[in-house]
Amino acid sequence: GRIIGYTQDGDFVRQFGEKVTDACLAAANCPPLALNEPVGLITNEAGDVYIADFWNKRVLVLTKDLQVKTTIAVESWGSRNVTDRPYMALLPDGRLLVTDPNPCPTAPVHAPEGTDVPCPATKGRILVFGTDGAQVAAYELPPLEGQTVARTVGIATDGTSVLVADAAGSVVRKIPLADIVK
């Protein structure tokens, strides 16, 4: 996957990233700048670009000039379910909030039909990463009454609370930031 920049008039400006090929995927040896299912972008005040590179299980952080600044590993990402998408939000102090979009793991692609994959009843998480890229907290979003899981499909913050869209409950929840980052 690549990011391609155009002007408002549609003129090409620049391209970032390398093509992901079937061969590099099969060998689990794709180039470091090959994006694999880039599904979310946010920026900070300095102009850094945060890319949710879902199937590579990482957030790739670029400078405003599209130079690699850092990579943040998100080991729980990577589901091949097309409805699973991560969401990100930045706190004013630079910490990164990401959602874990797959409340229940799916069976591997080549698993025999009927393979049972256990599903924790309370999974639907918000992960918090420090400014150094290390995970500093994980918050389990409890299911609402009548739900078996919570499914995070959107996140935003004002710096004191976090708004989370929960598709399983058809609600937007407001959670004090202090409950997520203890």
C-alpha distance (Angstrom), angle and dihedral (degrees) to the residues before:
residue distance angle dihedral
G1 . . .
R2 3.74 . .
I3 3.77 140.3 .
I4 3.77 112.1 -130.3
G5 3.80 120.8 -167.7
Y6 3.79 124.6 -148.7
T7 3.79 133.9 176.5
Q8 3.80 119.8 -115.8
D9 3.81 86.5 -96.1
G10 3.81 91.4 57.5
D11 3.80 97.3 -105.6
F12 3.82 115.8 146.5
V13 3.83 113.7 -109.0
R14 3.80 107.2 170.3
Q15 3.76 145.6 -38.3
F16 3.79 131.3 -130.7
G17 3.78 128.2 -165.4
E18 3.75 138.0 30.2
K19 3.77 130.4 -96.8
V20 3.79 116.7 -93.5
T21 3.79 110.2 -135.1
D22 3.79 130.7 -163.7
A23 3.81 88.5 -118.2
C24 3.81 95.3 56.3
L25 3.82 90.8 44.4
A26 3.82 92.0 50.7
A27 3.81 90.8 49.2
A28 3.84 92.4 41.4
N29 3.80 85.5 -129.7
C30 3.81 108.2 114.7
P31 3.81 120.9 154.7
P32 3.83 113.8 -88.8
L33 3.80 91.9 -112.5
A34 3.80 95.2 48.6
L35 3.78 107.3 115.5
N36 3.78 114.7 -147.4
E37 3.82 112.8 -165.3
P38 3.82 99.4 -17.9
V39 3.79 100.4 -166.3
G40 3.79 108.2 162.2
L41 3.80 139.8 39.0
I42 3.77 132.1 -172.0
T43 3.79 132.6 163.2
N44 3.78 135.0 -151.1
E45 3.80 128.6 -139.8
A46 3.82 91.2 -90.7
G47 3.80 89.9 58.1
D48 3.81 95.9 -108.4
V49 3.81 111.9 153.4
Y50 3.81 120.3 -136.9
I51 3.81 113.7 -159.1
A52 3.80 121.2 -166.0
D53 3.83 97.9 -140.7
F54 3.80 93.4 -172.8
W55 3.80 105.4 -177.9
N56 3.80 91.2 42.6
K57 3.83 87.1 54.2
R58 3.77 95.2 -128.6
V59 3.76 148.7 97.6
L60 3.78 108.6 -126.5
V61 3.81 112.2 -152.7
L62 3.80 117.6 -156.8
T63 3.78 130.8 -176.2
K64 3.79 117.6 -117.1
D65 3.83 85.7 -95.1
L66 3.85 89.1 57.9
Q67 3.79 94.7 -109.4
V68 3.81 115.9 142.8
K69 3.79 109.3 -100.2
T70 3.81 100.3 172.1
T71 3.78 144.8 -35.2
I72 3.80 123.5 -126.5
A73 3.82 115.1 -157.1
V74 3.82 116.5 -137.4
E75 3.80 103.5 -174.6
S76 3.81 95.8 -175.0
W77 3.81 93.5 60.6
G78 3.79 123.9 88.5
S79 3.80 107.4 81.7
R80 3.81 111.6 155.1
N81 3.81 90.8 -144.6
V82 3.81 105.8 119.0
T83 3.81 92.0 -142.6
D84 3.81 92.7 58.4
R85 3.79 110.7 94.9
P86 3.78 128.8 159.1
Y87 3.78 123.6 -132.7
M88 3.80 128.6 -155.9
A89 3.78 139.1 -160.1
L90 3.79 131.8 178.7
L91 3.78 124.0 -136.3
P92 3.83 117.1 -139.1
D93 3.83 90.0 -107.5
G94 3.82 92.1 57.1
R95 3.80 99.6 -101.1
L96 3.80 113.6 139.4
L97 3.80 125.0 -133.1
V98 3.81 117.6 -159.8
T99 3.77 131.7 177.0
D100 3.77 125.0 -129.2
P101 3.81 97.3 -136.5
N102 3.78 99.8 -169.2
P103 3.79 109.3 74.2
C104 3.79 91.3 179.4
P105 3.79 124.7 35.0
T106 3.77 115.6 -120.3
A107 3.77 124.9 -134.2
P108 3.81 114.0 -95.8
V109 3.80 113.5 -89.4
H110 3.81 92.7 -107.7
A111 3.84 97.0 40.4
P112 3.80 116.6 125.4
E113 3.81 114.0 -93.3
G114 3.77 111.3 -90.2
T115 3.82 93.9 30.1
D116 3.78 106.8 159.6
V117 3.80 116.7 -134.9
P118 3.80 114.9 -169.8
C119 3.80 116.6 -121.2
P120 3.80 120.5 -154.7
A121 3.80 107.4 -133.4
T122 3.80 95.8 -134.4
K123 3.79 101.6 42.3
G124 3.78 118.3 131.8
R125 3.77 105.9 109.8
I126 3.75 143.6 -166.8
L127 3.80 113.4 -153.8
V128 3.81 121.2 -157.7
F129 3.80 122.5 -152.8
G130 3.79 124.5 -167.7
T131 3.78 124.3 -131.5
D132 3.82 87.8 -93.5
G133 3.83 90.8 59.6
A134 3.81 95.5 -109.9
Q135 3.80 118.3 131.7
V136 3.80 107.4 -111.4
A137 3.80 102.2 174.4
A138 3.79 144.8 8.5
Y139 3.79 121.2 -159.1
E140 3.81 120.5 -161.3
L141 3.79 109.5 -144.5
P142 3.81 104.3 -140.7
P143 3.80 117.6 -133.8
L144 3.78 116.7 -108.5
E145 3.79 120.5 -118.6
G146 3.79 108.8 -64.9
Q147 3.84 93.6 18.9
T148 3.79 125.2 109.8
V149 3.81 93.5 -164.2
A150 3.79 140.4 11.7
R151 3.80 115.5 -129.1
T152 3.80 115.8 -157.3
V153 3.80 112.1 -149.5
G154 3.79 102.6 159.3
I155 3.79 140.6 17.3
A156 3.80 137.3 -169.1
T157 3.79 135.2 164.0
D158 3.78 140.1 -160.6
G159 3.80 91.7 -163.8
T160 3.81 95.5 -99.1
S161 3.79 101.6 53.3
V162 3.79 137.6 21.2
L163 3.80 125.2 -133.2
V164 3.78 113.2 -150.5
A165 3.79 125.3 -172.6
D166 3.81 108.2 -142.1
A167 3.81 110.3 -164.2
A168 3.81 93.4 -173.7
G169 3.80 90.9 59.0
S170 3.82 96.3 32.8
V171 3.81 88.7 -129.7
V172 3.78 142.5 110.9
R173 3.78 110.6 -130.6
K174 3.80 126.2 -154.9
I175 3.79 112.0 -148.9
P176 3.82 125.0 -178.0
L177 3.81 109.1 -114.2
A178 3.82 88.4 -131.3
D179 3.83 88.7 64.7
I180 3.80 91.5 54.9
V181 3.82 99.0 41.0
K182 3.79 107.8 39.8
